[in-house]
Amino acid sequence: EIVMTQSPATLSVSPGEGATLSCRASQSIRSFLAWYQQKPGQAPRLLIYGASTRATGTPARFSGSGSGTDFTLTISSLQSEDFALYYCQQYDRWPITFGQGTRLEIK
Amino acid sequence: EVHLVESGGGSVQPGGSLRLSCAASGFTFSSYGTTWVRQAPGKGLEWVSAISSSGVSTYYADSVKGRFTISRDNSKNTLYLQMNSLRAEDTAVYHCAKKADDGLNLYYFDSWGQGTLVTVSS
């Protein structure tokens, strides 16, 4: 199974600043990577697929990059509603696997 | 608008069984693969199982293979997860989710239900 490793586990950032979240796959997943946002008590929400394509409704301040094994989710100018948990998911091979998540918290 | 509503969760003793349901609306259910993803209390997302739009193809995580069975009834717009031989480590909120509309056989998920809680404890 492909292991997805996210870093850091927790990221403390001030509103208005930018944030960079990382996700690494244990083997190449080409560009078959999705990012999700989850807020407390809510279901996950798809943000990015294909490593860099924003899903419908995802604000332009969210951008994804990478291919192969190393991926990045960048959020420019953090808004209050962006402080949440973020998960990456590979869908290149079965079984589907998620990273353990990065908690983005207000500094 | 897509709606996915899970039901069937509850408390069960180790070794017991439960059947989860996910009622879908707002889209052509029979055209989309669907999945179950669980989240243990305070933990991250864990993919459990997926099924193709027709129900012909099914996929399972190793942790549930042989104990859980995914199925669907396209005439009822409903997804199911039969869970047998339940263990304490199966305790989690179980979400159903719809495969994204990309026209390809790529399983990432653009709509999710709120989930149903399964608690396995003696």
Chai-1 contact restraints between the chains, C-beta under 6 A:
chainA,res_idxA,chainB,res_idxB,connection_type,confidence,min_distance_angstrom,max_distance_angstrom,comment,restraint_id
A,A34,B,Y108,contact,1.0,0.0,6.0,A-B,restraint_1
A,A43,B,H95,contact,1.0,0.0,6.0,A-B,restraint_2
A,A43,B,W112,contact,1.0,0.0,6.0,A-B,restraint_3
A,A43,B,Q114,contact,1.0,0.0,6.0,A-B,restraint_4
A,P44,B,W112,contact,1.0,0.0,6.0,A-B,restraint_5
A,L46,B,D110,contact,1.0,0.0,6.0,A-B,restraint_6
A,Y49,B,Y108,contact,1.0,0.0,6.0,A-B,restraint_7
A,Y87,B,L45,contact,1.0,0.0,6.0,A-B,restraint_8
A,Y91,B,L106,contact,1.0,0.0,6.0,A-B,restraint_9
A,Y91,B,Y107,contact,1.0,0.0,6.0,A-B,restraint_10
A,Y91,B,Y108,contact,1.0,0.0,6.0,A-B,restraint_11
A,W94,B,Y59,contact,1.0,0.0,6.0,A-B,restraint_12
A,P95,B,A61,contact,1.0,0.0,6.0,A-B,restraint_13
A,I96,B,W47,contact,1.0,0.0,6.0,A-B,restraint_14
A,I96,B,Y107,contact,1.0,0.0,6.0,A-B,restraint_15
A,F98,B,L45,contact,1.0,0.0,6.0,A-B,restraint_16
A,Q100,B,G44,contact,1.0,0.0,6.0,A-B,restraint_17
A,G101,B,G44,contact,1.0,0.0,6.0,A-B,restraint_18
